[in-house]
Amino acid sequence: MKVSLLRRCWVTFSVYVIGLYASGLNRFRVEGVTHIPRQGGVLIASNHISGYETVFLPWAVIGHFRLQMLWAPAKVELFANRFLGAIFASWGAFPVKRGRDLRAGKTIEELLKNEKVMLFPEGTRNKEGVLGKGNRGVGKLIYDARPVVIPTALSGLNRWRFPGCGQEGRVRFGAPLELAELYLLPDNKETHTLIVERVMAAIAALLEENPSKPST
């Protein structure tokens, strides 16, 4: 998608401001960001435990890939306020209606040809930090678009309070998933379920790993 240099500069500036709070006033760590390829369609598939991750994930990714965009489907309610909606849209967010939003699905599939997109396969936030079940529709999206899928695990953010200082949190990006054998299967619900289960299993494994030295 064609994006102006001015907009890219605005997004990069914004995430650095966010970073002052994330890792300056607090202790939010980024691990494994080098697993993310610089070019091509990439799906950042993450667990969903807090509202913070909607801005912290872009900071973690764009802080490493300056002037790039990280697109994100977001619930349509976030765009009810025109001012806030305009800000979210400028950062790469776009509205998605609850249920089956075919238009949004097509937008995501088109973006995944060459862009980076972040998505929460659970579809809803779990404030207790417990990993839920992935949405089969995400498996269908991956099957159709064939992006590089980066499993991503967030921890600690569900305990953060704003404003606050010294709070700990972490995002861990895993290695790209190998899904080639699943793409050979028929395009049906069973295959889509297998794909999203593979994604969720990878996220679960990242959550269970011992902390490692943060990477940049």
C-alpha positions in Angstrom: 0.0 0.0 0.0 1.3 3.4 -0.9 1.9 5.6 2.2 3.4 9.1 2.1 6.8 9.8 3.7 5.1 12.4 6.0 2.7 9.8 7.4 5.5 7.3 7.9 7.5 9.9 9.8 4.5 10.7 11.9 4.0 7.0 12.8 7.7 6.5 13.6 7.7 9.7 15.8 4.6 8.5 17.6 6.0 5.1 18.5 9.1 6.7 19.9 7.0 8.9 22.1 5.2 5.7 23.2 8.5 4.1 23.8 9.4 6.8 26.4 6.6 5.5 28.5 7.0 1.8 27.7 10.7 1.4 28.3 11.7 4.7 29.8 9.3 5.1 32.7 8.5 1.4 32.7 10.4 -1.8 32.0 8.7 -3.2 28.9 11.2 -5.6 27.1 11.3 -6.6 23.5 12.7 -10.0 22.5 13.1 -11.8 19.2 12.3 -8.8 17.0 15.0 -10.0 14.5 12.7 -12.9 13.7 10.5 -10.5 11.7 11.5 -10.2 8.1 12.0 -6.7 6.8 10.2 -7.2 3.5 7.1 -9.1 2.3 3.8 -9.9 3.9 4.0 -10.6 7.6 1.3 -11.4 10.1 2.2 -10.6 13.7 -0.2 -13.0 15.6 -0.3 -12.2 19.3 -2.2 -13.0 22.5 -4.5 -10.2 23.7 -4.3 -9.3 27.4 -4.4 -5.5 27.6 -5.2 -2.3 25.7 -1.6 -1.3 26.0 -0.5 -3.8 23.3 -2.3 -1.9 20.6 0.3 0.8 20.8 3.2 -1.2 22.3 3.4 -3.8 19.5 3.7 -1.0 16.9 6.4 0.6 19.0 8.3 -2.7 19.2 8.1 -3.4 15.5 8.4 0.1 14.0 11.1 0.9 16.4 13.1 -1.8 14.6 11.8 -1.1 11.1 11.8 2.7 11.0 9.4 4.3 8.6 7.5 1.1 8.0 3.8 0.6 8.8 2.2 -2.0 11.0 -1.5 -2.2 10.0 -4.1 -3.4 12.5 -7.8 -4.2 12.4 -9.5 -2.6 15.4 -13.1 -2.8 16.7 -15.3 -0.2 15.1 -16.2 1.4 18.5 -12.7 2.9 18.7 -13.6 5.1 15.7 -16.8 6.5 17.2 -14.9 9.6 18.3 -13.8 11.3 15.1 -10.6 12.9 16.5 -9.4 9.7 18.1 -10.5 7.7 15.1 -8.4 9.9 12.8 -5.4 9.4 15.0 -5.8 5.6 15.1 -6.3 5.6 11.3 -3.2 7.6 10.8 -1.2 5.0 12.7 -2.5 2.2 10.4 -5.6 1.0 12.3 -8.9 0.3 10.4 -12.3 -0.6 11.7 -13.7 -4.1 11.8 -17.3 -4.9 12.6 -18.0 -7.7 15.1 -18.9 -11.0 13.4 -18.0 -11.8 9.9 -16.7 -8.6 8.3 -15.9 -9.6 4.7 -14.7 -6.2 3.6 -12.2 -6.0 6.5 -11.1 -9.6 5.7 -10.4 -8.6 2.1 -8.4 -5.6 3.3 -6.2 -7.7 5.6 -5.6 -10.3 2.8 -4.6 -7.5 0.4 -2.3 -5.9 3.0 -0.6 -9.3 3.7 0.7 -9.4 0.2 3.5 -7.0 1.0 2.8 -5.3 4.4 3.0 -6.1 8.1 -0.3 -6.7 9.9 -0.8 -7.4 13.6 -3.8 -9.5 14.7 -5.1 -11.1 17.8 -6.4 -14.6 16.9 -8.4 -14.9 20.1 -10.6 -12.0 18.9 -11.1 -10.7 22.4 -9.0 -9.5 25.4 -8.3 -11.8 28.4 -7.4 -9.6 31.3 -6.3 -12.6 33.4 -3.6 -13.3 30.9 -4.9 -16.8 30.1 -4.5 -17.8 26.5 -7.8 -18.5 24.8 -8.8 -20.4 21.7 -7.9 -19.0 18.3 -10.6 -17.9 15.8 -10.9 -20.3 12.8 -11.3 -17.3 10.5 -7.7 -16.4 11.2 -6.7 -19.8 9.9 -8.7 -19.1 6.7 -7.0 -15.8 6.4 -3.6 -17.3 6.7 -4.5 -20.1 4.3 -5.6 -17.6 1.6 -2.9 -15.0 2.1 0.1 -17.3 2.9 2.1 -14.6 4.8 5.1 -15.1 7.0 3.4 -15.8 10.4 5.3 -14.6 13.5 3.8 -16.0 16.8 4.0 -13.3 19.4 3.6 -13.6 23.2 2.8 -10.7 25.5 3.1 -10.9 29.3 2.7 -8.6 32.2 0.7 -5.8 30.6 -2.6 -7.0 32.1 -1.2 -5.9 35.5 -0.2 -2.4 34.4 -2.0 0.7 35.6 -1.9 4.1 34.1 -0.1 6.3 35.0 2.6 4.1 36.5 6.4 3.7 36.6 8.7 0.7 36.9 6.0 -1.7 35.7 7.3 -4.9 34.0 6.1 -6.4 30.8 7.5 -8.2 27.8 6.8 -9.0 24.1 8.5 -12.0 22.6 8.5 -12.6 18.9 9.0 -16.2 17.8 10.5 -17.7 14.7 8.3 -17.8 11.5 5.9 -20.7 11.6 6.4 -23.5 9.1 2.9 -24.1 7.6 3.8 -25.4 4.1 2.3 -28.9 4.8 -1.0 -27.4 5.9 -1.3 -25.4 2.7 -1.4 -28.7 0.8 -4.6 -29.7 2.6 -8.1 -28.8 1.2 -9.5 -25.3 1.8 -12.0 -26.2 4.4 -12.9 -25.6 8.1 -10.8 -28.5 9.3 -7.7 -27.1 7.7 -8.3 -23.6 8.9 -8.7 -25.0 12.4 -5.4 -26.8 12.2 -3.6 -23.7 11.1 -4.9 -21.5 13.9 -4.2 -24.2 16.4 -0.6 -24.3 15.2 -0.4 -20.5 15.7 -1.9 -20.7 19.2 0.4 -23.6 20.2 3.4 -21.5 19.1 2.2 -18.5 21.2 1.6 -20.8 24.2 5.2 -22.2 23.8 6.6 -18.7 23.8 4.6 -17.8 27.0 6.1 -20.9 28.7 9.7 -20.1 27.8 12.1 -18.7 30.4 13.0 -15.0 29.9 15.9 -14.4 27.7 18.1 -11.4 27.1 16.1 -8.7 25.4 17.0 -8.1 21.8 16.8 -4.9 19.7 
